[in-house]
């Protein structure tokens, strides 16, 4: 995954017809409608948000980020499922330049809807030029789409005040369209060498400098 972020795969640089996408879902987004409208910030006063709310269920946002071209794709669904994730993949893979690309690498974590060998067989079997790359367990924070999710949460989701699923959907997709107008690739500096150094330090700290037995 770190090699792909730096446009390399198996020791070779990626070609012009190869793309890297980072994908994931933001689940269990609470649809809460405040009992009284929030008041905007003013001189010497921060925004005021009513603490009591009505619940309108939850929704999920599934998105994919073209790592090197800063293209963003996504949709909002009632519930995150295999079918809805596959629909996101189709949304990307049916359009150019991905439809005719030599290879399109999809980086995902080990969430239940894209976990293990079954997900590889399902998606790579459907799209001949797709390669599914799983992050190590507990390493989803290395997925670049998480950076965008953080931006979305700070800029568009907080405070959360939605009277319906449709209102939340409009907010999320409206911000997605706005962000796309000025998006730039994230400056990812962490490399394979950095990871090797970290693992060596961890190995030394846990073994006291004594080599582990084979």
N, C-alpha and C positions, 0 to 999 in steps of 0.2 A: 504494500500500500504506500509506504513512504517513497519507494522508487517511482511509483506511478505519479505521485504528486510532483515529482521532478522530471516527469516525462521519460521514464526509463522502464523497461520490462525485460526481465531475464537477461540483464547486462547490455541491452541494446536500446538506443533512443527510439521513442515512438515516432511514427511517420505522420505526415499531414492528414492522412485519412484515419487516424486513430484518436479516440476521445476517452476522457475519464469523467465519470459522473459519480457524485457522492449522494446517496439517497437514504432517507429514513422517514419516520413518522413521529409527529408530536401528538400523543394520545391523551385521552381523558381531559380535554380542555373543557373546563366548567362553563356552562352557559348560565350566567347569573345576571339577573336583572335587578338593579338597585331599587329599593322602595322609594327613594327620592333622588332626583337628578343630582349629579355631581356638580360642584361649583368650580369654575376655573380659577387658576392661580391669579393673584393680584400683587400689588406692591407690598412686600413684607409678609405675604401670606401664601402658603402652598395650596395646591389643589385640595378640595375637600370631597371625600367620597363616603357616601352612606354605608354603614357597616351591615345593615340589614338588607336582605335580598330574597328574591324568589328564584327557585331553581327551574331551569328548562332543559335539564339533561346534560349531555356532553357531546362533543364532536372530536374529530381527529383531522389533523393536517398532514398530508403526505406530500413530500417534495423531493426534487432532485436538482442538483447543482452541477453544472458543467464547470469543472475545476479550472480549466485553462482558458475558457472563453466567457466565463461569467454569465452563463445563460441559466435561467431559473424556470422550473416547471413545478406545478403543484395543483392539488385539488383538495377540497374540504369534504369530508364524508361523515356520515352519522357514526360509523364504527369502522375501525381499521381491520380489514380482512385480507386474505390472500387475493381475492377477486379484485378488491379496490387497489391493492398494490400493483397487481398485474395490469390494471387499467392505466395506472400512472406510467408503467414501463411502456405500454403500447402508445401512450400519448407522445412519448419521446421517440420511440423507435420507428414509428410510422412517418416521421417527418425528416426532412433533410436538415443537416448533412448526415444524420445518424442512420437513416434507412439504407444508404448506399456506402456507409463507412466500412473500412477494412475490419476494424474491431472497435467495440464500445465496451469499455470496462465499467462495471457498476460496483461501487464500493458500498457494502452494507454491513450492519452489525448482525448479531445472532438472535434478533427478535423472531418471534414464533412464525411470522408470515413470510420470512425469507431466511430460514435456518437450514443449514446442513445440505447434504447431498440431494435431497428431494427438491429443494429450491433451485439448485444448479441444473438438475435434469429438466425441471419444468421450464425455466426461463431460457436456458441455452438451447433446449430442444425446440422452443418456439421461435427464437431469433438466432439465426446461424452466426451472426457477427457479434453476439453478446457474450461477454465473459463476466461471470459473477465472482467477485472477490470479497471474502468474508474477513472482517476484522477479528483479531483475537478476542476471546471472551473478556469482558470487563474493560474493553478498550474503545467503546463507542464514542468516547470524548475525542478521539482522533479523527472522527468523521467530520469533514469540513462543513457538511450541511448543518451540523450543530452550531456552528458560528452564526449562520444565518438565522436559525431558530432563536438564538439569544438576542439578536438584533430585533427580530419580529416581536419577541416578548416585551422588550423594553420600549420599543417605538410605537407599537400598534395594539398590543394586547392589554397593556396596563394603563389605567385601571380597567378591569373587565366589567362591562355593563352592556348586556345584550338581551334584548327582549325575545329573540328567536334564533333558531339555527341559521336562518337566512341572513340575519343581521351580522352574526359572527362570520359567516361565509363571505359576505360583502367586505367586511373589514380586512380579513386576511388576504383575500385575492386582490383587493384594492391596493393594499400595501405591497403585495408581490409585484403588481404592475408598476407601481411607483419606484420600487427599489430597482427594478430591471432597467429603468431609464438611465441610471447612473452607476450601475454595478461594475465593479472591477474584480479581477481575480484576487483572492486572498494571498498575501505574501507569506507563504509557508516556508519556514527556514529549517525545520527539524528534519534531519536526514538519517539515512541508515547508519552512518558513522556516529552520529549523536546517540542513537539508540544503543549501538555496540558499546560506547563508552559508559553509558548509564548502566547497562547490564553488567559490565565488568566491575563497576563500583559497587553495585549491589552484591555481586558474588563475593567481593573482597570483604565487605562489611558483615556478611552473614557467615563467612567461613574463617574470618580472622587471618586471611591471607594464605590459608592452607588449601591446596588444590583438592577439589572434590574427587572422591573415588570414582573410577570408571563404572 
